[in-house]
Amino acid sequence: MKLLISFLMIFQMICTNVEFYGKSYIVYDSLNQYVVEGRNIDYLQSVASISKIMTAIVVIENSRLDKKITVDETINKAYGSCVYIHIKDQITIQDLLYGLMLRSGNDCALMLDKSVGGSVERFVEMMNEKARDIGMKQTHFSNPSGLDEEDEGNLSTVKEMAILYRYCCQNPLFNQIVKTKEYKRLDGKGYWHNKNRLLKEYPYCVGGKTGYTKKAKRTLITRAIKKQVDLIIVTFNCGNDFEFHQKKYEECFKNYEKLVLFDKGVRNIKGNWYLFENDLLMSKEKDESVSYLIHNEEMFIYRNQTYIKKIKLKRYRFRDFYLMILKDLVYE
């Protein structure tokens, strides 16, 4: 057994000066999959329309954007926030996704779940299967819209919604939709503005989703990136949520920096050569000890001796290095 421990001193972030008036919140380091700070992060409640994040990713992973569907009587069951599509309209999955995420259209949610799942019941099963797959252990979905008048609604925590959002952000199409400020339907029959005010008010915001019901109160999830520091904030029942998100991002970015543990390329670690296909990044935190341990071709990363994450290492082979260089040449 070969063990390697390397210690690095990096900046610590203590982002606790901004006052929070609400039920629960989390600041989540998307890069390191790490809880920076929060309050009541495992508190379970109805999450309202931010559950449409799951609706969107299930559709994106199981349908074509250019697929056209005919709007039918299904939309008669929609109430609350809608984009007011009409029966017999021919509309694409793409338009429905933008209506879902920018305007929180419950009519869009119903047509999407019918198109992809065949029924609300089957689509909800797909939502819950995806939740289990990505490690959302407490979360349970009961509908594609987030409405909770007829039951408890879609139940989750700020922590698990941050985990979901991080997963979704690995999909380029999802990122494109949630960062869009304004969208014109492909058929020209609608023009929608994103309800996420932070996209216009805060230059580092790259997406998010709003939500509200009388039971859940205000729910908001946003993502911001500055100097390659990638953070997600989720708040439940916070009356000044947009202001809190922006101030918290600024507070955190002020004390948070990127750290490159290993540059892209072939690196020698204690006599063994490993191939890093991309820079291995972490986020700096002041006065904090960061260590890594290598065992059985895996790197275990710790903060102050607390385990953070595991990375599978790849032994260097000339063929792999050659292919990596070739790929870079092709995409340059």
N, C-alpha and C positions, 0 to 999 in steps of 0.2 A: 504494500500500500504506500502510495506516495502522497504526501500532504504538502500543500504549499499555502502559506498564509502571508499575505502582503497587506500592510496597513497604510492607509492614506488619511491624511487630515483634510477635511473639507468643511465648507461653510454649513452652519446650522441655521435652519429656518424656524423661527418661532413667530408665527403669524397670528397673534392673539390680541392685537390692539383694536381691531375693528369690532365694534359691538354687534352681537347677533340677537335679534328679537324674533324668535320663532320656535318651532318644535325641534327640528333637527337639521343638521347640515354636515357636509363633508368637503374637504379639499383633498383631491386625489391626484397623485403624481402618475400620469398616464404612462410615462416612459418606464418608470420603475415598478409600476403596479403597487403603489405604496400609499397608505393613508397618512397624509401630512398632518392633518388635524381635523377635528369635528366635534359634534355634540349629538348624543343619542343616535349614533350612526347605524345601530341595529334595530331601531324602533320601526315597527311594522305598521303601515297605514295605507289607505287608498292613495294612489299616486296621480290620479286624474289623467290628463291628456299626455303627460310625458311618457305614458305607457305606449303611445303611438310610435315611439322609437323602436320598440320590439315589432310592432306591426310592419313598419317600414322595412326592417332588415329581413324579416321572413319573406316579404314580397320580393325584395331585391334578389334574394338568393334562390327564389323559386319561380321567377317569371321573367318574361322579356319586356323591355321598356316599350317597344313599338307595338306590342299586342293591343289591338282595339277590342273594346267590349261595348255592348249595348246596355245602356242604363235601363233598369227595369223597376218594377214595383218594390224591390228591396229597399230603395231609398225612402219609401214612405214610413219606414220604421225609424228613420234618423231624426234626432232632435238635438237641441243645443247648438253648438258651433257647426255651421255647414257652409259649403261654397255654392250651394244651390244649383247643382247639376240637375238636368231634367230627364224625365222618362223618355226613352227612345234616342237620347243623345248617343252619338258614337264618340267614345273618348279613349285615349290611350292610357296604359298603365303609368306611363311617365307623368301625364297630367294629373292623374289621381294621386300619385306619390307627392307631387309638389303641393297639391291642395291639402293633402293630409298633414304634411310637415310644416308648411308655411302658414296655413290658415286653420289648422287643426280640424279639418272637415270630417265630421262624423259620417256624412253621406259617402265621402271617399272611402272611409274605413270599411263601411258595409259592402261597397262594390268590390273593393280589393279582396276582402276575405272570401267573398263568394267566388271571385275569379280564380283565386289561388287555392283555396281550401275546398271549394264546392259548397260549404256550409259554414255558418258561424262556429258550430261545435267542432268541426274538424280543424278549422283555422286556429281556434283557441288551443287545441291539442298541440298543434305545431308550435305555437308561441311558448307553451309550457315545456315542450321537448327541447326547444332551443335554450330556454332558461336553465334547464338541468345541464345541458351540454357545456355551457360556459361558466358553470359554477354558482348560479343563483339559487341557493339552497332554501331561502325563506320565501322567495317570490312566488306568487300564484296569480295567473291571469284568468279572467272570466269573460272578457270581451275584448274586441280589437280597438275600442275607442277610449276607454278609461272612464266612462260614465259609471256612476255608483248609486243612482237613485233606487234601483230595484234590488240591489244586493250590496255586499261590502265593497264591490269594485275590484280593481286590479291592485293587489297588495304587494308592497315591496318596501325596501329601506333605502336611505340615501346611499349607503355603501354599495348595495347590489345594483342600484341604478347607475352608479358610476362605473361599475364593472361592465354593465351592459353597454354603456355609451363608449367605453374604451374599445370593446369588441367591435362595435359598429364602425368606429373611426378607422378601422383597418380596411374598410371598403371604400374605394375612391368615389363611387357613385353616391353613397350615403353622404360623404363629406361634401360633395358638390351640391347636393340638395340643401343640406342644413346651413350652408354658408351663403345661399342665394338670398339676396335682399328683396328682389322683385322678380316676378316670373309672369310671362305671357303664355297662355295656353297655346298649344301647337295649332289648334283650330281657330285661334283668335277670339274665342268666345269668353275669355276671362283674363283678368290681370290682377295678380295677387301680390300683396306686400307681406313680408315676413313679420309675424308678431313678436319675434325676438328683438327687442329694441337695442340690445347690446351690440348687435351687428353694426348699427349705425353710430352708436354712442361711444363705443370702445374699439379702437383700431386693431387690437390684438385678439378680439373675439373671432372665432372661426366656425361657430355653430352652436346649436342648442335647441331646446324645445320648451315651450311654456305649457302650463296646465292650470286648471281651476275647476273645482266643484264646491258646492256648499259644504260637503262632508270633508273633502281633502284640504280645502282652502287653497292658497296659492302654492303651486309647485313649479320649480324651475331648474333646469339643468343647462349648463353652458360649458364651453371649452375655449381656452385661450392659449396662445403660443407666443412666447417672446424669447428671442435669442436661444431657440431650440429647447427651452423649458416648456413642457407641455402639461397643463393642469386642467382638471375638470372640477367644477363646483356644482353641487346639488343642494337645494334647499327645500324644506317642507314648511308650509305655513309661516312664511316670512313676508310681512307686509311691505317691506322696502327691498324686495329681493334683487331687483336690478341694481340698485345702489350698493347693496351689500356685496354682490358678485364683483362689481367693478372695483370697489375699494379693497376687497380681499385679494383680488388678483394683483393690484398695484403693490399692496403690502408684501405679498409673497414674492413677486418678481424682483422687488428691491433687494431681497436677501437670498435669492435662489439663483444658482448658476449651473451651467452644464459642466460636467467632467467627462473627459474621454479616458476611459480605463485602458483601452487598447485601440490603436489606430487600425483602420482597414489594411489588410495585407497579411503577410506571413510573420508571425511573432514567435520568438524563442522565450519560453517560460521554464526556467530551471532545467535547461537541457533538452526540452521537448518542443518541437515545432508545431504550431497550430495556425490554421487558416481562419482569419476573420473576414468574412465577406462584406461586412459593413463595420463602421466604427462602433465599438462597444461603449455606449453612453450611459452615464448616470447623472443624477442631479446633485450639485454640491450643496452641502448644508454646513453651516458654520460650527466650529468646535465639536465636530462629530467624528468618531473613528469609524472608518469604513474598511472592511476586510473582505478578502475572498479566499476560499479554500478550494483546491482542485483535487478531485478524487474520482477515479473511474471515468475519465474523460468528461467530467461535468464540473462547472464552476459554481460554487455556492457563495452568494454575496450577502454580507451582513452589515448592518448599521449598529454601532455600539453593541456588538455581539448578538444582535437580534436578527434572525434570518429574514431576508427580504425576498430573494428569488433565486432560481436555478437556471443556468444556461448550459445547453449541450455544446461541448467543444468539438471541433473538427480537426483531426490530425492532418498535417500538411502532406499533400501529394502533389507532385509537379503538375499532373493533369488537371487537378482542381484549380490550381493557381492560374494555369494557362487559360482555362475556360472563364475564370473570373475576369482576366484581362481582356479576353475576346469580347465578353459581354459589355464591358465598359466602352470598348471601341465602337461596338455596334450602336449603342445608345447615345454616344456623344454627338 
